[in-house]
Amino acid sequence: MLVLLSACSGSGARPLPATNVVLAGSTSVQPFAERWAEVYAGASGSSHVTVQAGGSTAGIRAARQGTAQLGMSSRALDAEEAAGLQAITVARDGIAVIVHATNPLTALSLAQLRAIYTGQIRSWRALGGADLPITVITREEGSGTRDAFEHLVLTDGHSIDVRALVTAYSGGLRKMVAEDPQAIGYVTFSQVDARVRALAIEGVVPSEFTIASGQYRLQRPFLFVSRGEVTGAARQFLDFVLSPRGQQIARDEGLAPVSLTP
């Protein structure tokens, strides 16, 4: 009943026993993988699960090289990366765009959202609201949520306007939006509560179902990646993650499960 949680990958290590499972890769997936590993260890009582951070690219490489049975990625693999590998979606992470609870705005297009965050739209009047400045709030550089937002929303080399307010925590961003009627921000879907309101993007409101089904555009897959078929102890761990219990853990931790019926 041991879970080994490591923050970095090693090299030249001796081959692990068949009951050991090594996961390596995405820092966004890492805390959820650690939670799955913790619960799985208590349930199985035999397998050792090691979770190593290092980034999605490193996780994909580890799976290809066989230094990890399961790589972790918080983005889809490109064609070159996908060759010879199997990518399994284990959960989905949604990013909600939030405004103050009293803001009359209910929806934005991706183009409008991009214009707000690049500084092209600076007043609510341009969106049918009052002639008041928009308080744009973003996460800090290096935030996984910010990285995903930039990848999904910004295109053609655009970057977030330097005038945007920056905060280091999703909870802090939500608090700033809740206290400023002119603010807009983005948080992981699990952070949405009654103090703020999530906007529909391209006509789709974020929910567990729309994120799980892929209908909501601002979402990313959390993937386990393997070289060929997953077998042995790694297969048993993967089956646990995809089981109703494993998917309930994903939901409890703020992710959308892989599949969800309305």
C-alpha contacts under 8 A as a table, 3 or more apart, distances in Angstrom:
res1	aa1	res2	aa2	distance
1	M	41	A	5.32
1	M	42	G	6.14
1	M	44	S	7.55
1	M	45	G	4.51
1	M	46	S	5.73
1	M	47	S	7.15
1	M	48	H	7.21
2	L	41	A	6.34
2	L	45	G	7.82
2	L	46	S	7.80
2	L	47	S	7.49
2	L	48	H	5.55
2	L	49	V	7.53
3	V	37	A	6.52
3	V	38	E	6.19
3	V	41	A	6.36
3	V	48	H	5.47
3	V	49	V	5.22
3	V	50	T	6.40
4	L	48	H	6.77
4	L	49	V	5.84
4	L	50	T	4.56
4	L	51	V	6.83
5	L	34	E	6.94
5	L	49	V	7.67
5	L	50	T	5.26
5	L	51	V	5.00
5	L	52	Q	6.72
6	S	9	S	7.38
6	S	50	T	6.54
6	S	51	V	5.64
6	S	52	Q	4.87
6	S	53	A	7.19
7	A	51	V	7.55
7	A	52	Q	5.19
7	A	53	A	5.18
7	A	54	G	7.79
8	C	52	Q	5.34
8	C	53	A	5.48
8	C	54	G	6.42
9	S	24	A	7.30
9	S	52	Q	5.69
9	S	53	A	7.00
9	S	54	G	7.15
10	G	13	A	6.62
16	L	19	T	7.88
16	L	20	N	5.94
17	P	20	N	5.49
18	A	21	V	7.88
18	A	232	G	7.31
18	A	233	A	6.76
19	T	46	S	7.37
19	T	47	S	5.07
19	T	48	H	6.61
19	T	232	G	7.69
19	T	233	A	5.39
20	N	47	S	5.66
20	N	48	H	4.76
20	N	49	V	5.95
20	N	50	T	7.73
20	N	233	A	6.74
20	N	234	A	7.87
21	V	47	S	7.30
21	V	48	H	6.17
21	V	49	V	4.75
21	V	50	T	6.20
21	V	68	A	7.63
21	V	69	Q	6.44
21	V	70	L	7.87
21	V	233	A	6.41
21	V	234	A	5.55
21	V	237	F	7.97
22	V	49	V	5.92
22	V	50	T	4.80
22	V	51	V	6.17
22	V	52	Q	7.66
22	V	67	T	7.87
22	V	68	A	4.95
22	V	69	Q	5.66
22	V	70	L	6.47
23	L	49	V	7.55
23	L	50	T	6.07
23	L	51	V	4.85
23	L	52	Q	6.07
23	L	59	G	7.85
23	L	68	A	5.56
23	L	69	Q	6.39
23	L	70	L	4.83
23	L	71	G	5.52
23	L	72	M	6.68
24	A	51	V	5.86
24	A	52	Q	4.50
24	A	53	A	5.71
24	A	54	G	6.87
24	A	58	A	7.45
24	A	59	G	4.94
24	A	62	A	6.82
24	A	68	A	6.19
24	A	70	L	6.71
24	A	71	G	4.97
24	A	72	M	5.73
25	G	29	V	7.84
25	G	30	Q	7.40
25	G	52	Q	6.46
25	G	53	A	5.06
25	G	54	G	4.88
25	G	55	G	4.60
25	G	56	S	4.83
25	G	57	T	7.01
25	G	58	A	5.45
25	G	59	G	3.50
25	G	60	I	7.06
25	G	62	A	7.78
25	G	71	G	5.61
25	G	72	M	4.53
25	G	73	S	6.18
26	S	29	V	5.29
26	S	30	Q	6.05
26	S	53	A	6.06
26	S	54	G	6.11
26	S	55	G	4.00
26	S	56	S	4.20
26	S	57	T	7.74
26	S	58	A	7.77
26	S	59	G	6.48
26	S	72	M	5.22
26	S	73	S	5.02
26	S	74	S	6.05
27	T	30	Q	4.92
27	T	31	P	7.43
27	T	53	A	5.39
27	T	54	G	6.47
27	T	55	G	5.57
27	T	56	S	7.52
27	T	144	G	7.92
28	S	31	P	6.93
28	S	74	S	6.50
28	S	144	G	6.20
29	V	32	F	5.57
29	V	33	A	6.13
29	V	72	M	6.53
29	V	73	S	6.94
29	V	74	S	6.39
29	V	222	F	6.42
30	Q	33	A	5.05
30	Q	34	E	6.09
30	Q	51	V	6.86
30	Q	52	Q	7.37
30	Q	53	A	6.34
30	Q	72	M	7.68
31	P	34	E	5.03
31	P	35	R	6.33
32	F	35	R	5.03
32	F	36	W	6.25
32	F	250	A	7.22
32	F	253	E	7.30
33	A	36	W	5.04
33	A	37	A	6.00
33	A	51	V	6.99
34	E	37	A	4.96
34	E	38	E	6.07
34	E	51	V	6.40
35	R	38	E	5.08
35	R	39	V	6.37
35	R	249	I	7.92
36	W	39	V	5.37
36	W	40	Y	5.92
36	W	241	V	6.62
36	W	246	G	6.80
36	W	249	I	7.21
37	A	40	Y	4.98
37	A	41	A	5.97
37	A	49	V	6.06
38	E	41	A	5.35
38	E	42	G	6.60
39	V	42	G	5.25
39	V	43	A	6.31
40	Y	43	A	4.97
40	Y	44	S	5.89
40	Y	237	F	7.24
40	Y	240	F	7.19
41	A	44	S	5.28
41	A	45	G	5.42
41	A	46	S	6.97
41	A	47	S	6.55
41	A	48	H	7.08
41	A	49	V	7.63
42	G	45	G	5.56
44	S	47	S	6.64
47	S	233	A	7.04
54	G	58	A	5.74
54	G	59	G	6.90
55	G	58	A	5.34
55	G	59	G	6.27
55	G	73	S	7.39
56	S	59	G	4.99
56	S	60	I	6.23
56	S	71	G	7.82
56	S	72	M	6.06
56	S	73	S	4.29
56	S	74	S	6.25
56	S	75	R	7.24
57	T	60	I	5.20
57	T	61	R	6.23
57	T	73	S	7.33
58	A	61	R	5.03
58	A	62	A	6.05
59	G	62	A	4.98
59	G	63	A	6.27
59	G	68	A	7.92
59	G	70	L	7.84
59	G	71	G	4.26
59	G	72	M	5.21
59	G	73	S	6.45
59	G	225	V	7.81
60	I	63	A	5.24
60	I	64	R	6.30
60	I	71	G	5.35
60	I	72	M	6.93
60	I	73	S	6.97
60	I	81	E	7.38
60	I	225	V	6.48
61	R	64	R	5.06
61	R	65	Q	6.07
61	R	71	G	7.70
62	A	65	Q	5.14
62	A	66	G	5.88
62	A	67	T	5.10
62	A	68	A	5.37
62	A	70	L	8.00
62	A	71	G	6.15
63	A	66	G	5.09
63	A	67	T	6.38
63	A	68	A	5.27
63	A	69	Q	6.03
63	A	70	L	5.82
63	A	71	G	4.99
63	A	85	L	7.89
63	A	225	V	6.27
63	A	226	S	5.23
63	A	227	R	5.73
64	R	67	T	7.92
64	R	84	G	7.99
64	R	85	L	6.99
64	R	226	S	7.13
64	R	227	R	5.54
65	Q	68	A	7.76
66	G	69	Q	6.30
66	G	227	R	7.12
68	A	71	G	6.22
69	Q	226	S	6.13
69	Q	227	R	7.63
69	Q	230	V	7.65
69	Q	234	A	6.53
70	L	224	F	5.68
70	L	225	V	5.30
70	L	226	S	5.15
70	L	234	A	7.37
71	G	223	L	7.94
71	G	224	F	5.44
71	G	225	V	4.65
71	G	226	S	6.31
72	M	222	F	7.44
72	M	223	L	5.69
72	M	224	F	4.81
72	M	225	V	6.13
73	S	76	A	7.38
73	S	222	F	5.99
73	S	223	L	5.04
73	S	224	F	6.48
73	S	225	V	7.33
74	S	220	R	6.69
74	S	221	P	5.90
74	S	222	F	4.65
74	S	223	L	6.17
75	R	220	R	6.29
75	R	221	P	6.08
75	R	222	F	6.84
75	R	223	L	7.42
76	A	220	R	7.93
76	A	221	P	6.91
76	A	223	L	7.77
77	L	80	E	7.91
77	L	81	E	5.64
77	L	82	A	5.58
77	L	87	A	7.96
78	D	81	E	5.32
78	D	82	A	6.05
79	A	82	A	5.18
79	A	83	A	6.53
80	E	83	A	5.66
81	E	85	L	7.61
82	A	85	L	5.29
82	A	86	Q	7.19
82	A	87	A	7.72
84	G	227	R	6.50
84	G	228	G	6.82
85	L	225	V	6.71
85	L	226	S	5.68
85	L	227	R	4.75
85	L	228	G	5.84
86	Q	225	V	5.61
86	Q	226	S	5.24
86	Q	227	R	6.25
86	Q	228	G	6.01
86	Q	229	E	7.21
87	A	223	L	6.10
87	A	224	F	5.82
87	A	225	V	4.48
87	A	226	S	6.61
88	I	223	L	5.35
88	I	224	F	5.20
88	I	225	V	6.24
89	T	92	R	7.59
89	T	221	P	6.12
89	T	222	F	5.75
89	T	223	L	4.50
89	T	224	F	6.48
89	T	258	V	6.72
90	V	221	P	7.67
90	V	222	F	5.84
90	V	223	L	5.69
90	V	224	F	6.75
90	V	241	V	6.93
90	V	242	L	6.35
90	V	257	P	7.40
90	V	258	V	5.95
91	A	212	A	7.76
91	A	221	P	6.26
91	A	222	F	5.27
91	A	223	L	7.37
91	A	247	Q	7.57
91	A	250	A	6.76
91	A	255	L	6.39
91	A	256	A	5.86
91	A	257	P	4.95
91	A	258	V	4.84
92	R	211	I	6.72
92	R	212	A	6.12
92	R	219	Q	6.70
92	R	220	R	5.77
92	R	221	P	4.60
92	R	222	F	5.59
92	R	255	L	5.84
92	R	256	A	5.02
92	R	257	P	6.35
92	R	258	V	6.44
93	D	188	T	7.22
93	D	189	F	7.42
93	D	211	I	7.34
93	D	219	Q	5.47
93	D	220	R	5.42
93	D	221	P	6.39
93	D	222	F	7.07
93	D	254	G	7.91
93	D	255	L	5.21
93	D	256	A	6.14
94	G	188	T	5.94
94	G	189	F	5.26
94	G	206	P	7.33
94	G	211	I	5.99
94	G	216	Y	7.91
94	G	218	L	5.95
94	G	219	Q	4.18
94	G	220	R	6.59
94	G	255	L	7.33
94	G	256	A	7.45
95	I	145	T	7.45
95	I	149	F	7.28
95	I	186	Y	6.48
95	I	187	V	5.60
95	I	188	T	4.62
95	I	189	F	5.34
95	I	218	L	5.51
95	I	219	Q	5.95
96	A	186	Y	5.45
96	A	187	V	5.42
96	A	188	T	5.98
96	A	189	F	5.16
96	A	192	V	7.43
96	A	198	A	5.86
96	A	199	L	7.25
96	A	206	P	6.55
96	A	218	L	7.36
97	V	184	I	7.18
97	V	185	G	5.75
97	V	186	Y	4.32
97	V	187	V	6.66
97	V	198	A	5.52
97	V	199	L	5.73
98	I	174	R	7.88
98	I	177	V	7.42
98	I	184	I	5.72
98	I	185	G	5.33
98	I	186	Y	5.68
98	I	187	V	7.43
98	I	192	V	7.76
98	I	196	V	6.20
98	I	197	R	5.34
98	I	198	A	4.44
98	I	199	L	6.02
99	V	103	N	6.46
99	V	177	V	6.08
99	V	178	A	7.46
99	V	181	P	7.52
99	V	182	Q	7.67
99	V	183	A	5.93
99	V	184	I	4.74
99	V	185	G	6.66
99	V	196	V	5.79
99	V	197	R	5.49
99	V	198	A	6.62
99	V	199	L	7.41
100	H	103	N	5.36
100	H	177	V	5.64
100	H	178	A	5.21
100	H	179	E	7.36
100	H	180	D	6.55
100	H	181	P	5.04
100	H	182	Q	7.05
100	H	183	A	6.52
100	H	184	I	7.40
100	H	195	R	7.28
100	H	196	V	5.01
100	H	197	R	6.26
101	A	178	A	7.05
101	A	181	P	7.70
101	A	194	A	7.49
101	A	195	R	6.10
101	A	196	V	4.65
101	A	197	R	5.24
102	T	181	P	6.74
103	N	181	P	6.44
103	N	182	Q	7.53
104	P	129	G	7.50
105	L	127	L	7.97
105	L	129	G	7.41
105	L	199	L	7.63
106	T	198	A	7.92
106	T	199	L	5.25
106	T	200	A	6.32
107	A	199	L	4.96
107	A	200	A	4.43
107	A	201	I	5.84
107	A	202	E	7.43
107	A	203	G	6.66
108	L	112	Q	5.99
108	L	113	L	6.28
108	L	199	L	6.89
108	L	200	A	6.32
108	L	201	I	5.20
108	L	202	E	6.37
108	L	203	G	7.61
109	S	112	Q	5.17
109	S	113	L	6.25
109	S	201	I	5.52
109	S	202	E	4.76
109	S	203	G	7.55
110	L	113	L	5.02
110	L	114	R	6.01
110	L	153	V	6.54
110	L	201	I	6.54
110	L	202	E	6.44
111	A	114	R	5.09
111	A	115	A	6.15
112	Q	115	A	5.01
112	Q	116	I	6.25
112	Q	121	I	7.74
113	L	116	I	5.17
113	L	117	Y	6.37
113	L	153	V	7.40
114	R	117	Y	5.29
114	R	118	T	6.08
114	R	153	V	5.91
114	R	154	L	5.94
115	A	118	T	5.23
115	A	119	G	6.05
115	A	120	Q	4.82
115	A	121	I	5.35
116	I	119	G	5.33
116	I	120	Q	5.95
116	I	121	I	4.72
116	I	122	R	6.33
116	I	136	V	7.51
117	Y	120	Q	7.65
117	Y	121	I	7.92
117	Y	136	V	6.85
117	Y	159	S	7.95
117	Y	160	I	5.34
117	Y	161	D	5.92
117	Y	164	A	7.67
118	T	121	I	7.82
118	T	158	H	6.88
118	T	159	S	6.19
118	T	160	I	5.00
118	T	161	D	4.71
119	G	122	R	6.00
119	G	160	I	7.68
119	G	161	D	5.38
121	I	126	A	6.80
122	R	126	A	7.92
122	R	133	P	5.74
122	R	134	I	5.47
123	S	126	A	5.88
123	S	127	L	7.69
123	S	130	A	7.87
123	S	131	D	6.12
123	S	132	L	5.41
123	S	133	P	4.35
123	S	134	I	5.23
124	W	127	L	5.28
124	W	128	G	6.57
124	W	129	G	4.83
124	W	130	A	5.60
124	W	131	D	5.93
124	W	132	L	5.76
124	W	133	P	6.31
124	W	134	I	6.02
124	W	182	Q	7.94
125	R	128	G	5.06
125	R	129	G	4.53
125	R	130	A	4.98
125	R	131	D	4.62
125	R	132	L	6.82
126	A	129	G	7.09
132	L	182	Q	7.38
133	P	182	Q	6.93
134	I	182	Q	5.37
134	I	183	A	5.89
134	I	184	I	7.20
135	T	164	A	7.34
135	T	165	L	7.65
135	T	180	D	7.93
135	T	182	Q	5.63
135	T	183	A	4.30
135	T	184	I	6.20
136	V	163	R	7.92
136	V	164	A	4.98
136	V	165	L	6.19
136	V	183	A	5.93
136	V	184	I	5.35
136	V	185	G	6.37
137	I	164	A	5.41
137	I	165	L	4.64
137	I	166	V	5.87
137	I	167	T	7.48
137	I	173	L	7.01
137	I	177	V	7.95
137	I	183	A	7.07
137	I	184	I	6.10
137	I	185	G	4.93
137	I	186	Y	7.77
138	T	146	R	7.26
138	T	164	A	6.49
138	T	165	L	6.12
138	T	166	V	5.04
138	T	167	T	6.47
138	T	173	L	7.46
138	T	185	G	6.03
138	T	186	Y	6.93
139	R	143	S	6.42
139	R	145	T	7.38
139	R	146	R	5.62
139	R	166	V	5.43
139	R	167	T	5.16
139	R	168	A	5.73
139	R	169	Y	6.97
139	R	170	S	7.41
139	R	173	L	7.51
140	E	143	S	5.74
140	E	146	R	7.04
140	E	166	V	5.69
140	E	167	T	5.82
140	E	168	A	5.33
141	E	146	R	7.08
141	E	147	D	7.92
142	G	146	R	7.26
142	G	147	D	6.98
143	S	146	R	5.11
143	S	147	D	6.18
143	S	168	A	7.87
144	G	147	D	4.99
144	G	148	A	6.19
145	T	148	A	5.20
145	T	149	F	6.13
145	T	187	V	7.21
145	T	188	T	7.00
146	R	149	F	4.97
146	R	150	E	6.06
147	D	150	E	5.26
147	D	151	H	6.20
148	A	151	H	5.07
148	A	152	L	6.08
148	A	220	R	7.58
149	F	152	L	5.20
149	F	153	V	5.79
149	F	154	L	7.63
149	F	218	L	7.43
150	E	153	V	5.34
150	E	154	L	5.05
150	E	159	S	7.54
150	E	160	I	7.87
151	H	154	L	6.02
151	H	155	T	7.50
152	L	217	R	7.99
152	L	218	L	6.34
153	V	218	L	7.91
154	L	157	G	7.40
154	L	158	H	5.74
154	L	159	S	6.73
155	T	158	H	5.65
160	I	164	A	7.31
161	D	164	A	5.66
167	T	170	S	7.81
167	T	172	G	6.63
167	T	173	L	6.09
168	A	172	G	7.28
168	A	173	L	7.86
169	Y	172	G	5.09
169	Y	173	L	6.23
170	S	173	L	5.03
170	S	174	R	6.17
170	S	187	V	5.65
170	S	188	T	7.33
170	S	191	Q	7.18
171	G	174	R	5.14
171	G	175	K	6.23
171	G	191	Q	7.04
172	G	175	K	5.04
172	G	176	M	6.25
173	L	176	M	5.10
173	L	177	V	6.34
173	L	185	G	6.85
173	L	186	Y	7.73
173	L	187	V	7.52
174	R	177	V	5.19
174	R	178	A	6.07
174	R	185	G	7.45
174	R	187	V	7.25
174	R	191	Q	7.50
174	R	192	V	7.84
174	R	196	V	7.27
175	K	178	A	4.99
175	K	179	E	6.22
176	M	179	E	5.29
176	M	180	D	6.27
176	M	183	A	7.61
177	V	180	D	5.23
177	V	181	P	7.15
177	V	182	Q	7.91
177	V	183	A	5.15
177	V	184	I	6.17
177	V	185	G	6.69
177	V	196	V	7.01
178	A	181	P	7.25
178	A	195	R	5.53
178	A	196	V	5.56
180	D	183	A	5.37
187	V	190	S	7.97
187	V	191	Q	6.20
187	V	192	V	7.41
188	T	191	Q	5.65
188	T	192	V	7.62
188	T	254	G	7.84
189	F	192	V	5.73
189	F	206	P	7.46
189	F	207	S	7.86
189	F	254	G	6.95
189	F	255	L	7.69
190	S	253	E	7.87
190	S	254	G	4.52
190	S	255	L	7.06
191	Q	254	G	7.90
192	V	195	R	7.94
192	V	196	V	6.67
192	V	197	R	7.18
192	V	198	A	6.97
193	D	196	V	6.01
193	D	197	R	7.40
194	A	197	R	6.98
198	A	205	V	7.34
198	A	206	P	7.27
199	L	205	V	6.33
199	L	206	P	7.76
200	A	203	G	5.34
200	A	204	V	4.80
200	A	205	V	4.03
200	A	206	P	6.69
201	I	204	V	5.33
201	I	205	V	6.48
201	I	216	Y	7.25
201	I	217	R	7.19
201	I	218	L	7.89
202	E	217	R	7.70
204	V	210	T	7.53
204	V	215	Q	7.00
204	V	216	Y	5.69
205	V	210	T	7.41
205	V	216	Y	6.91
206	P	210	T	5.96
206	P	211	I	6.36
206	P	216	Y	5.94
207	S	210	T	5.24
207	S	211	I	5.97
208	E	211	I	5.34
208	E	212	A	5.94
208	E	255	L	7.99
208	E	256	A	5.21
208	E	257	P	7.57
208	E	260	L	7.58
209	F	212	A	5.09
209	F	213	S	5.94
209	F	256	A	7.58
209	F	259	S	7.98
209	F	260	L	5.84
209	F	261	T	7.02
209	F	262	P	6.33
210	T	213	S	5.18
210	T	214	G	5.96
210	T	215	Q	4.94
210	T	216	Y	5.20
211	I	214	G	5.15
211	I	215	Q	6.27
211	I	216	Y	5.27
211	I	217	R	7.87
211	I	219	Q	6.29
211	I	256	A	6.36
212	A	215	Q	7.87
212	A	256	A	5.52
212	A	257	P	6.05
212	A	258	V	5.62
212	A	259	S	5.70
212	A	260	L	6.39
213	S	216	Y	7.78
213	S	258	V	7.99
213	S	259	S	6.87
213	S	260	L	7.47
214	G	217	R	6.73
214	G	219	Q	7.30
216	Y	219	Q	6.58
226	S	229	E	6.98
226	S	230	V	6.46
227	R	230	V	7.70
230	V	234	A	6.31
230	V	235	R	5.19
231	T	234	A	5.85
231	T	235	R	4.65
231	T	236	Q	7.73
232	G	235	R	5.28
232	G	236	Q	6.53
233	A	236	Q	5.02
233	A	237	F	6.26
234	A	237	F	5.12
234	A	238	L	6.11
235	R	238	L	5.02
235	R	239	D	6.00
236	Q	239	D	5.09
236	Q	240	F	6.31
237	F	240	F	5.07
237	F	241	V	6.34
238	L	241	V	5.04
238	L	242	L	6.25
239	D	242	L	5.17
239	D	243	S	5.94
240	F	243	S	4.99
240	F	245	R	7.28
240	F	246	G	5.63
241	V	245	R	7.53
241	V	246	G	4.23
241	V	247	Q	6.33
242	L	245	R	7.93
242	L	246	G	5.66
242	L	247	Q	5.89
242	L	258	V	7.84
243	S	246	G	5.09
243	S	247	Q	6.06
244	P	247	Q	5.12
244	P	248	Q	6.01
245	R	248	Q	5.07
245	R	249	I	6.40
246	G	249	I	5.12
246	G	250	A	6.51
247	Q	250	A	4.89
247	Q	251	R	6.31
247	Q	257	P	5.38
247	Q	258	V	7.40
248	Q	251	R	4.95
248	Q	252	D	6.04
248	Q	257	P	7.39
249	I	252	D	4.95
249	I	253	E	6.11
250	A	253	E	5.17
250	A	254	G	6.44
250	A	255	L	5.14
250	A	256	A	6.69
250	A	257	P	6.18
251	R	254	G	5.14
251	R	255	L	4.94
251	R	256	A	5.64
251	R	257	P	6.15
252	D	255	L	7.35
257	P	260	L	6.61
